[in-house]
Amino acid sequence: MYLHYFKRLIDFIIAFFVLIIIWPILLAMTIWLHFANKGAGAFFLQERPGKNGKLFKVIKFKTMTDERDEDGNLLPDEKRLTKIGRFVRSTSIDELPQLINVLKGDMALIGPRPLLPQYLPLYSEEQARRHEVRPGITGWAQCQGRNLLKFSKKFEYDVWYVDHCSFTLDLKIVRMTIGKVLTKSGVGDGASDMKDVDDLNFMERLHL
């Protein structure tokens, strides 16, 4: 009942009122990032798969410049990431524009994080079940370790959420997410993911 009827309504109402409250912050951040990114813009749009694998454009704050070398190639990420961009990422402020995606119905507040579309044909039948619900700004997997989790474990948590989605679980995820953001726990460089044999095979299949 909650998943099919009330979750979408609650998401819309919360996203609508939160956007009304924080719009001055979003406006100030947009202007700040526009100049910090040296004219590269304040927003980053990228196609991601939503419910049932339907593609949509996720909206995030842009945290890097578009600076290039003498051959016209983009500089490495670490050289393009600005100081304000690093702050925006570490505090998860870059995720706030996704509230617009929630209003549009592309995303939910809580759900599996939307990954890249090229992953779609590589999921197992069980892993693909993460797309039975709308992707979320935060989710059960993020509460368990954020960037330090192995891919295989993230998918397990995503499917577990699909099977156990409830209002009380979503409230628990909200509380846990706030704690993770405030303490910045579970954030890593992703190197630990590469140590797992299953993940090495998965990454190899994704040509990464």
One Martini backbone bead per residue (centre of mass of N, CA, C, O) as a GRO file, in nm:
protein
  208
    1MET     BB    1   0.060   0.061  -0.024
    2TYR     BB    2   0.290   0.262   0.018
    3LEU     BB    3   0.454   0.216  -0.247
    4HIS     BB    4   0.193   0.258  -0.456
    5TYR     BB    5   0.061   0.537  -0.309
    6PHE     BB    6   0.220   0.719  -0.075
    7LYS     BB    7   0.519   0.774  -0.149
    8ARG     BB    8   0.484   0.979  -0.381
    9LEU     BB    9   0.323   1.191  -0.222
   10ILE     BB   10   0.530   1.243   0.001
   11ASP     BB   11   0.765   1.325  -0.180
   12PHE     BB   12   0.631   1.571  -0.311
   13ILE     BB   13   0.569   1.736  -0.058
   14ILE     BB   14   0.856   1.751   0.060
   15ALA     BB   15   1.004   1.867  -0.188
   16PHE     BB   16   0.835   2.125  -0.216
   17PHE     BB   17   0.892   2.250   0.073
   18VAL     BB   18   1.199   2.239   0.068
   19LEU     BB   19   1.239   2.423  -0.180
   20ILE     BB   20   1.104   2.671  -0.055
   21ILE     BB   21   1.310   2.697   0.184
   22ILE     BB   22   1.603   2.658   0.004
   23TRP     BB   23   1.623   2.852  -0.245
   24PRO     BB   24   1.838   3.061  -0.149
   25ILE     BB   25   2.066   2.854  -0.134
   26LEU     BB   26   2.055   2.758  -0.429
   27LEU     BB   27   2.109   3.033  -0.555
   28ALA     BB   28   2.382   3.092  -0.420
   29MET     BB   29   2.521   2.832  -0.523
   30THR     BB   30   2.488   2.885  -0.824
   31ILE     BB   31   2.656   3.144  -0.836
   32TRP     BB   32   2.916   3.039  -0.708
   33LEU     BB   33   2.969   2.802  -0.912
   34HIS     BB   34   2.981   2.961  -1.170
   35PHE     BB   35   3.251   3.106  -1.090
   36ALA     BB   36   3.422   2.861  -0.986
   37ASN     BB   37   3.380   2.712  -1.286
   38LYS     BB   38   3.448   2.915  -1.512
   39GLY     BB   39   3.164   2.896  -1.686
   40ALA     BB   40   3.054   2.579  -1.667
   41GLY     BB   41   2.851   2.590  -1.454
   42ALA     BB   42   2.618   2.461  -1.191
   43PHE     BB   43   2.522   2.209  -1.366
   44PHE     BB   44   2.459   1.847  -1.373
   45LEU     BB   45   2.381   1.634  -1.649
   46GLN     BB   46   2.259   1.285  -1.641
   47GLU     BB   47   2.203   0.981  -1.747
   48ARG     BB   48   1.956   0.767  -1.591
   49PRO     BB   49   1.808   0.499  -1.445
   50GLY     BB   50   1.494   0.416  -1.358
   51LYS     BB   51   1.211   0.299  -1.354
   52ASN     BB   52   1.241   0.022  -1.548
   53GLY     BB   53   1.499   0.179  -1.695
   54LYS     BB   54   1.420   0.462  -1.736
   55LEU     BB   55   1.533   0.745  -1.872
   56PHE     BB   56   1.707   1.020  -1.712
   57LYS     BB   57   1.790   1.346  -1.579
   58VAL     BB   58   2.016   1.419  -1.358
   59ILE     BB   59   2.050   1.661  -1.087
   60LYS     BB   60   2.347   1.854  -1.024
   61PHE     BB   61   2.604   1.992  -0.889
   62LYS     BB   62   2.878   2.146  -1.008
   63THR     BB   63   3.242   2.074  -0.918
   64MET     BB   64   3.372   2.141  -1.206
   65THR     BB   65   3.560   2.218  -1.449
   66ASP     BB   66   3.651   2.262  -1.821
   67GLU     BB   67   3.943   2.215  -1.829
   68ARG     BB   68   4.222   2.215  -2.061
   69ASP     BB   69   4.455   2.123  -2.259
   70GLU     BB   70   4.647   2.178  -2.545
   71ASP     BB   71   4.466   1.925  -2.684
   72GLY     BB   72   4.159   1.942  -2.550
   73ASN     BB   73   4.175   1.792  -2.286
   74LEU     BB   74   4.068   1.700  -2.004
   75LEU     BB   75   4.141   1.733  -1.701
   76PRO     BB   76   4.184   1.602  -1.427
   77ASP     BB   77   3.970   1.592  -1.170
   78GLU     BB   78   4.167   1.706  -0.944
   79LYS     BB   79   4.212   1.978  -1.120
   80ARG     BB   80   3.888   2.059  -1.145
   81LEU     BB   81   3.842   2.058  -0.853
   82THR     BB   82   3.708   2.260  -0.635
   83LYS     BB   83   3.678   2.385  -0.326
   84ILE     BB   84   3.371   2.408  -0.330
   85GLY     BB   85   3.327   2.128  -0.455
   86ARG     BB   86   3.439   1.965  -0.217
   87PHE     BB   87   3.233   2.069  -0.012
   88VAL     BB   88   2.973   1.986  -0.161
   89ARG     BB   89   3.036   1.683  -0.156
   90SER     BB   90   3.093   1.629   0.155
   91THR     BB   91   2.782   1.751   0.220
   92SER     BB   92   2.573   1.678  -0.023
   93ILE     BB   93   2.473   1.936  -0.187
   94ASP     BB   94   2.478   1.818  -0.484
   95GLU     BB   95   2.188   1.665  -0.436
   96LEU     BB   96   1.952   1.879  -0.411
   97PRO     BB   97   1.847   1.907  -0.717
   98GLN     BB   98   1.691   1.623  -0.699
   99LEU     BB   99   1.420   1.740  -0.605
  100ILE     BB  100   1.324   1.788  -0.893
  101ASN     BB  101   1.309   1.488  -0.969
  102VAL     BB  102   1.092   1.426  -0.760
  103LEU     BB  103   0.870   1.610  -0.871
  104LYS     BB  104   0.873   1.467  -1.163
  105GLY     BB  105   0.919   1.135  -1.093
  106ASP     BB  106   1.211   1.011  -1.128
  107MET     BB  107   1.227   1.024  -0.812
  108ALA     BB  108   1.314   0.959  -0.482
  109LEU     BB  109   1.417   0.998  -0.168
  110ILE     BB  110   1.399   0.678  -0.147
  111GLY     BB  111   1.657   0.464  -0.287
  112PRO     BB  112   1.824   0.354  -0.528
  113ARG     BB  113   2.092   0.446  -0.680
  114PRO     BB  114   2.168   0.595  -0.972
  115LEU     BB  115   2.322   0.474  -1.241
  116LEU     BB  116   2.460   0.380  -1.520
  117PRO     BB  117   2.338   0.272  -1.829
  118GLN     BB  118   2.576   0.063  -1.900
  119TYR     BB  119   2.486  -0.146  -1.669
  120LEU     BB  120   2.218  -0.286  -1.749
  121PRO     BB  121   2.326  -0.550  -1.920
  122LEU     BB  122   2.504  -0.656  -1.647
  123TYR     BB  123   2.288  -0.753  -1.487
  124SER     BB  124   2.133  -0.945  -1.302
  125GLU     BB  125   1.822  -1.039  -1.232
  126GLU     BB  126   1.845  -0.952  -0.935
  127GLN     BB  127   1.983  -0.670  -0.967
  128ALA     BB  128   1.750  -0.548  -1.156
  129ARG     BB  129   1.539  -0.505  -0.915
  130ARG     BB  130   1.623  -0.206  -0.842
  131HIS     BB  131   1.406  -0.105  -1.084
  132GLU     BB  132   1.117  -0.138  -0.932
  133VAL     BB  133   1.203   0.141  -0.832
  134ARG     BB  134   1.271   0.439  -0.748
  135PRO     BB  135   1.516   0.631  -0.728
  136GLY     BB  136   1.743   0.784  -0.490
  137ILE     BB  137   1.910   1.010  -0.298
  138THR     BB  138   1.877   0.784  -0.091
  139GLY     BB  139   1.980   0.472   0.086
  140TRP     BB  140   2.047   0.173   0.227
  141ALA     BB  141   2.338   0.147   0.120
  142GLN     BB  142   2.443   0.429   0.219
  143CYS     BB  143   2.400   0.349   0.529
  144GLN     BB  144   2.629   0.104   0.512
  145GLY     BB  145   2.892   0.291   0.349
  146ARG     BB  146   2.876   0.401   0.079
  147ASN     BB  147   3.185   0.414  -0.087
  148LEU     BB  148   3.290   0.136   0.074
  149LEU     BB  149   3.125  -0.044  -0.091
  150LYS     BB  150   3.056  -0.302  -0.261
  151PHE     BB  151   2.881  -0.371  -0.532
  152SER     BB  152   2.748  -0.639  -0.446
  153LYS     BB  153   2.636  -0.519  -0.177
  154LYS     BB  154   2.466  -0.291  -0.287
  155PHE     BB  155   2.266  -0.476  -0.443
  156GLU     BB  156   2.161  -0.627  -0.201
  157TYR     BB  157   2.042  -0.377  -0.057
  158ASP     BB  158   1.854  -0.284  -0.284
  159VAL     BB  159   1.676  -0.541  -0.294
  160TRP     BB  160   1.596  -0.537   0.001
  161TYR     BB  161   1.439  -0.274  -0.020
  162VAL     BB  162   1.226  -0.362  -0.222
  163ASP     BB  163   1.114  -0.594  -0.017
  164HIS     BB  164   1.099  -0.364   0.254
  165CYS     BB  165   0.931  -0.134   0.193
  166SER     BB  166   0.867   0.148   0.417
  167PHE     BB  167   0.799   0.401   0.624
  168THR     BB  168   0.992   0.318   0.858
  169LEU     BB  169   1.240   0.271   0.681
  170ASP     BB  170   1.260   0.557   0.563
  171LEU     BB  171   1.301   0.697   0.836
  172LYS     BB  172   1.561   0.548   0.906
  173ILE     BB  173   1.724   0.648   0.659
  174VAL     BB  174   1.711   0.945   0.724
  175ARG     BB  175   1.857   0.934   0.996
  176MET     BB  176   2.117   0.795   0.890
  177THR     BB  177   2.193   1.007   0.676
  178ILE     BB  178   2.235   1.245   0.864
  179GLY     BB  179   2.466   1.110   1.019
  180LYS     BB  180   2.657   1.066   0.776
  181VAL     BB  181   2.684   1.363   0.691
  182LEU     BB  182   2.785   1.485   0.964
  183THR     BB  183   3.037   1.261   0.981
  184LYS     BB  184   3.143   1.148   0.703
  185SER     BB  185   3.079   0.853   0.677
  186GLY     BB  186   3.182   0.615   0.434
  187VAL     BB  187   3.412   0.780   0.291
  188GLY     BB  188   3.588   0.716  -0.017
  189ASP     BB  189   3.798   0.629  -0.303
  190GLY     BB  190   3.727   0.312  -0.389
  191ALA     BB  191   3.970   0.110  -0.358
  192SER     BB  192   3.836  -0.124  -0.194
  193ASP     BB  193   3.656  -0.237  -0.425
  194MET     BB  194   3.906  -0.360  -0.601
  195LYS     BB  195   3.970  -0.622  -0.405
  196ASP     BB  196   3.737  -0.768  -0.524
  197VAL     BB  197   3.681  -1.015  -0.744
  198ASP     BB  198   3.392  -0.955  -0.833
  199ASP     BB  199   3.449  -0.651  -0.889
  200LEU     BB  200   3.664  -0.689  -1.101
  201ASN     BB  201   3.477  -0.828  -1.303
  202PHE     BB  202   3.266  -0.607  -1.318
  203MET     BB  203   3.453  -0.377  -1.409
  204GLU     BB  204   3.550  -0.522  -1.663
  205ARG     BB  205   3.263  -0.538  -1.797
  206LEU     BB  206   3.253  -0.204  -1.783
  207HIS     BB  207   3.529  -0.083  -1.873
  208LEU     BB  208   3.707   0.027  -1.588
   0.00000   0.00000   0.00000
